[in-house]
Structure formats: C-alpha cells, structure tokens
C-alpha cells in the first residue's frame, strides 16, 4: 500500500514539476503563467496534450520538439523528476506513521491521525518545496532570486507558523515556540547574510540570498538552520573548488549561492534532527 501511495504522490509531483517549468519560463520572459496555453519555447507552436506528459513526452520525443525538432532543455525532465522525488520524501519523512501509536509526527510534534492539521502541514511543505525548486533553477540560470518568488514564500511561512501556533492548543509557550522563535531565527539568519551583502557591496552575497536565509529560518527554526547553513557553505565550497580546479571557473568568477542554500534547506528539513543527534553523540 505504501509503495502504491508513493507512486501516486510521485506522479502528482512530476505533474506539479511540469507546471513549475512553465512558471520558470514565463518568469524569465515576463509573461503570466496563470493564462495561455503551453507552447514550444523555440518555435512557439501550441503544444497538444500528448506533448505535455511529464517525463514520458521528453523520452518519446527523444528530447526534441515534435514540430521544429529543436532540442528541449534537460531542465524540463530534471525539474519534473526532482519535484516528484521531493513530494515522496515529504510524505515519507515529514509524516511518519507509527503503527503502534497511530499518530502522525511533524517536527517532533504529535497529532491525532484524524486531525485536519496534518493535511495543512503536508500542503505547506509541498508548496514551500515548489518555491525552493523555482529559486534553485532561476538563481542557477540567472544569478538572481526574484522577489515574485521569495516574497510569497516568506508570507506563506509566516502565515503557516502563525496558524500553527494559534490552532495547536494555543498558549504563550506554543506561540513563542512556533512563531516568535522561528521569526527570530529568520531575522538572525537573514541579518547575517544582509551584513555580508552590505560589507562586500554585493560581491560576496546577493540581497536575494539574505531574503532566502530569512525564509529558511522561518521554515526550519533553531538549531536546524545552523545545519542547513553549514552544509550550504560546505557544499558551495566543495563545488566551487572543483570548478576552479577543472578550470571551468576562476577565483574571481561569480557563483550563485541560492542553489546551495536550497539544498541545505532540504537536508535540514528532512534529516536535520538526525544530523544534530549524530553530532551531539561525539560530545
């Protein structure tokens, strides 16, 4: 049953990934993604339904447009696959069902399995994953994190944390734990990146990275934000060094940091507590 359910979630995820590709393209070209039919970005021919089947259309068409025969970017199937995998991970990692207790857990907080809050949590995690995928691809391609992506993501995180603190047996303790502390964490993380941007005049970090760090703090809280930021810097340093050694980049070349922050966010979200427990075991 779990395998079948995961497959259904994966299919839904790759369908969402197909939509995210549309959003990315239309953001790049300053077009609305809320109306208008899908078309080939090369010849602008309107695509039919069998041209839009996630992953399968790319395979059957051998990575080329049916009409102009120009190559389709590998970005399209990769984003679809990544979204499908992330949706499955969200379901299996963030919502673990303990059969012996029949409860769901999210961030270490237990809920009755009939609680509607579980669906809200699942929807929220899926939505912020979509925002993070958009940021990853857009920053990787254009070295910028659009305000049209990051501001709605921040607003969504604030609203979710607020409702979570209010409707989960409201108390001052819960309000502080689920809203105030993540807000302070986000402010600290965003403030750190803002100082790097200010001191370097934008040479070390972009202002978009500061906004993304603020969003990370809201979503992850403390101490998971420390895990995510550490891994983002570590992965960024390793990949940057590899690019310099392979002579694909020089020491003066720019490298978008947003994708590394996104990867760090996902690691902190799914495995942050396990990493923290592993680290503390050595102390």
C-alpha positions as CSV (number, residue, x, y, z in Angstrom):
1,X,0.0,0.0,0.0
2,X,2.8,2.4,0.9
3,X,4.5,1.7,-2.5
4,X,1.3,2.4,-4.4
5,X,0.7,5.6,-2.4
6,X,4.2,6.8,-3.0
7,X,3.8,6.1,-6.8
8,X,0.6,8.2,-6.8
9,X,2.4,11.0,-5.0
10,X,5.3,10.8,-7.4
11,X,3.0,11.1,-10.4
12,X,1.3,14.1,-8.8
13,X,4.7,15.6,-8.1
14,X,6.1,15.3,-11.6
15,X,2.8,16.9,-12.9
16,X,3.5,19.8,-10.5
17,X,7.1,19.9,-11.7
18,X,5.8,20.3,-15.3
19,X,3.8,23.4,-14.1
20,X,7.0,24.7,-12.3
21,X,8.8,24.6,-15.6
22,X,6.1,26.7,-17.1
23,X,6.4,29.2,-14.3
24,X,10.2,29.5,-14.7
25,X,10.0,30.1,-18.4
26,X,7.3,32.7,-18.1
27,X,9.0,34.5,-15.3
28,X,12.1,34.6,-17.5
29,X,10.1,36.2,-20.3
30,X,7.9,38.3,-18.0
31,X,4.7,36.5,-19.1
32,X,1.8,35.5,-17.0
33,X,1.7,31.8,-16.0
34,X,-1.9,31.9,-15.0
35,X,-3.3,32.1,-18.5
36,X,-2.4,31.0,-22.0
37,X,-1.7,27.5,-23.4
38,X,1.7,25.9,-23.3
39,X,4.0,26.3,-26.3
40,X,7.4,25.3,-27.6
41,X,9.9,27.9,-26.3
42,X,11.8,27.7,-29.7
43,X,9.1,27.7,-32.4
44,X,6.2,28.9,-30.2
45,X,3.9,26.2,-31.6
46,X,1.0,25.4,-29.3
47,X,1.6,22.0,-27.6
48,X,-1.0,19.3,-27.6
49,X,-1.8,17.2,-24.5
50,X,0.4,14.3,-25.6
51,X,3.4,16.7,-25.9
52,X,2.9,17.6,-22.2
53,X,3.0,14.3,-20.4
54,X,5.7,14.7,-17.7
55,X,9.0,12.8,-18.4
56,X,7.3,10.4,-20.9
57,X,6.9,13.1,-23.6
58,X,10.5,14.0,-23.4
59,X,11.6,10.4,-23.7
60,X,9.2,9.6,-26.6
61,X,10.2,12.7,-28.5
62,X,13.9,12.0,-27.8
63,X,14.4,15.4,-26.2
64,X,13.3,17.3,-29.3
65,X,10.2,19.4,-30.2
66,X,7.7,17.5,-32.3
67,X,7.2,20.5,-34.6
68,X,10.6,22.3,-35.1
69,X,12.8,19.3,-34.0
70,X,15.0,21.7,-31.9
71,X,16.3,20.2,-28.7
72,X,14.3,20.5,-25.5
73,X,16.3,21.6,-22.4
74,X,17.2,18.9,-20.0
75,X,15.9,21.2,-17.3
76,X,12.3,20.1,-18.0
77,X,12.5,16.4,-17.1
78,X,15.0,17.1,-14.3
79,X,12.7,19.5,-12.6
80,X,9.8,17.1,-13.0
81,X,11.7,14.2,-11.5
82,X,13.1,16.3,-8.7
83,X,9.6,17.6,-7.8
84,X,8.2,14.0,-7.8
85,X,11.0,12.7,-5.5
86,X,10.7,15.7,-3.1
87,X,6.9,15.1,-2.8
88,X,7.6,11.5,-1.9
89,X,10.2,12.5,0.6
90,X,7.9,15.0,2.2
91,X,5.2,12.3,2.7
92,X,7.6,9.6,3.9
93,X,10.0,11.7,6.1
94,X,7.9,14.5,7.5
95,X,4.8,12.4,8.0
96,X,5.9,9.2,9.7
97,X,3.1,6.9,10.8
98,X,3.9,5.0,13.9
99,X,1.5,2.0,13.6
100,X,1.8,1.1,17.3
101,X,0.6,4.5,18.4
102,X,-1.4,5.5,15.3
103,X,-0.1,9.1,15.3
104,X,1.5,11.4,12.8
105,X,4.6,13.5,13.6
106,X,5.8,16.7,12.2
107,X,8.9,18.5,13.6
108,X,8.6,16.2,16.6
109,X,5.0,17.4,17.4
110,X,2.4,14.6,17.6
111,X,-1.1,14.9,16.2
112,X,-4.0,12.5,16.1
113,X,-4.2,10.9,12.6
114,X,-7.7,12.4,12.1
115,X,-6.5,15.9,12.7
116,X,-7.0,18.2,9.7
117,X,-3.8,20.0,10.6
118,X,-1.9,17.1,9.0
119,X,-3.3,18.0,5.6
120,X,-2.3,21.6,6.1
121,X,1.2,20.6,7.1
122,X,1.5,18.4,4.0
123,X,0.2,21.1,1.7
124,X,2.5,23.7,3.3
125,X,5.6,21.6,2.9
126,X,4.7,20.8,-0.7
127,X,4.2,24.4,-1.5
128,X,7.5,25.7,0.0
129,X,9.3,22.9,-1.8
130,X,7.9,24.3,-5.1
131,X,9.1,27.7,-4.1
132,X,12.6,26.3,-3.3
133,X,12.7,24.5,-6.7
134,X,11.9,27.7,-8.5
135,X,14.6,29.5,-6.6
136,X,17.2,26.8,-7.3
137,X,16.6,26.8,-11.0
138,X,16.1,30.5,-11.5
139,X,19.2,31.5,-9.5
140,X,21.3,28.9,-11.1
141,X,20.4,30.2,-14.6
142,X,20.2,34.0,-14.0
143,X,22.1,34.6,-10.7
144,X,19.1,36.3,-9.1
145,X,16.3,35.3,-6.7
146,X,13.1,37.1,-8.0
147,X,11.0,38.9,-5.4
148,X,7.9,37.4,-7.1
149,X,9.1,34.0,-5.7
150,X,10.7,34.8,-2.4
151,X,8.2,37.3,-1.0
152,X,5.2,34.9,-1.4
153,X,7.3,32.1,0.2
154,X,8.1,34.3,3.2
155,X,4.5,35.3,3.5
156,X,3.4,31.7,3.4
157,X,5.9,30.7,6.1
158,X,4.7,33.5,8.4
159,X,1.1,32.6,7.9
160,X,1.7,28.9,8.5
161,X,3.8,29.4,11.6
162,X,1.1,31.8,13.0
163,X,-1.8,29.4,12.4
164,X,0.2,26.5,13.7
165,X,0.9,28.4,17.0
166,X,-2.7,29.5,17.3
167,X,-4.6,26.3,16.5
168,X,-2.2,23.8,18.1
169,X,-3.6,24.2,21.6
170,X,-2.9,27.9,21.8
171,X,-0.6,29.0,24.7
172,X,2.1,31.6,25.1
173,X,4.6,28.7,25.0
174,X,3.4,27.5,21.7
175,X,3.2,31.0,20.3
176,X,6.8,31.6,21.2
177,X,8.0,28.1,20.0
178,X,6.2,28.0,16.7
179,X,6.0,31.7,15.7
180,X,8.2,34.0,17.7
181,X,11.4,31.8,17.8
182,X,11.3,30.9,14.0
183,X,10.8,34.7,13.4
184,X,13.9,35.5,15.5
185,X,15.8,32.7,13.8
186,X,14.9,34.0,10.3
187,X,15.8,37.5,11.4
188,X,19.2,36.3,12.6
189,X,20.0,34.3,9.5
190,X,18.8,37.0,7.1
191,X,20.6,39.6,9.1
192,X,23.9,37.7,8.8
193,X,23.6,37.5,5.0
194,X,22.5,41.1,4.8
195,X,25.7,42.2,6.6
196,X,27.7,40.1,4.2
197,X,25.9,41.8,1.3
198,X,26.4,45.3,2.9
199,X,30.1,44.9,3.8
200,X,31.0,43.4,0.4
201,X,28.8,45.8,-1.6
202,X,27.1,42.7,-3.1
203,X,30.3,40.9,-4.1
204,X,30.1,38.1,-1.5
205,X,26.4,37.6,-1.3
206,X,23.3,38.9,-3.1
207,X,20.4,40.6,-1.3
208,X,18.2,37.8,-2.5
209,X,20.4,35.4,-0.5
210,X,19.6,37.4,2.6
211,X,15.8,37.1,1.9
212,X,16.2,33.4,1.3
213,X,18.1,32.9,4.6
214,X,15.3,34.7,6.4
215,X,12.8,32.3,4.8
216,X,15.0,29.4,5.8
217,X,15.0,30.5,9.4
218,X,11.2,30.8,9.4
219,X,10.8,27.3,7.9
220,X,13.5,25.4,9.8
221,X,13.8,27.2,13.1
222,X,16.7,26.7,15.5
223,X,19.0,24.7,15.5
224,X,18.1,23.2,12.2
225,X,19.0,26.5,10.4
226,X,22.6,26.0,11.6
227,X,22.8,22.6,9.9
228,X,21.4,23.9,6.7
229,X,23.7,27.0,6.5
230,X,26.8,25.0,7.4
231,X,26.0,22.4,4.7
232,X,25.2,25.1,2.2
233,X,28.6,26.7,2.7
234,X,30.4,23.4,2.8
235,X,28.7,22.1,-0.5
236,X,29.3,25.5,-2.1
237,X,33.0,25.5,-1.2
238,X,33.5,21.9,-2.5
239,X,31.7,22.6,-5.8
240,X,33.4,26.0,-6.2
241,X,36.8,24.4,-5.6
242,X,36.0,21.7,-8.1
243,X,35.0,24.2,-10.8
244,X,38.3,26.2,-10.2
245,X,40.4,23.0,-10.3
246,X,38.7,21.9,-13.6
247,X,39.2,25.4,-14.9
248,X,35.5,26.0,-15.6
249,X,35.6,28.9,-13.2
250,X,38.3,31.2,-11.8
251,X,38.7,32.6,-8.3
252,X,37.1,35.8,-9.5
253,X,34.1,34.2,-11.1
254,X,30.6,34.6,-9.7
255,X,28.8,31.5,-8.4
256,X,25.1,31.7,-7.4
257,X,24.7,30.7,-3.7
258,X,20.9,30.3,-3.8
259,X,21.1,26.7,-5.1
260,X,23.4,25.7,-2.2
261,X,21.0,27.3,0.3
262,X,18.1,25.4,-1.2
263,X,20.0,22.1,-1.0
264,X,20.9,22.9,2.6
265,X,17.3,23.7,3.4
266,X,16.0,20.4,2.1
267,X,18.7,18.5,4.0
268,X,17.9,20.4,7.2
269,X,14.2,19.8,6.7
270,X,14.4,16.1,6.1
271,X,17.5,15.0,8.1
272,X,18.4,18.0,10.3
273,X,17.5,16.3,13.6
274,X,19.4,13.2,12.7
275,X,22.5,15.2,11.8
276,X,22.2,17.1,15.1
277,X,21.8,13.9,17.1
278,X,24.8,12.4,15.3
279,X,26.9,15.5,16.1
280,X,25.9,15.6,19.7
281,X,26.8,11.9,20.1
282,X,30.5,12.9,19.7
283,X,30.3,15.5,22.5
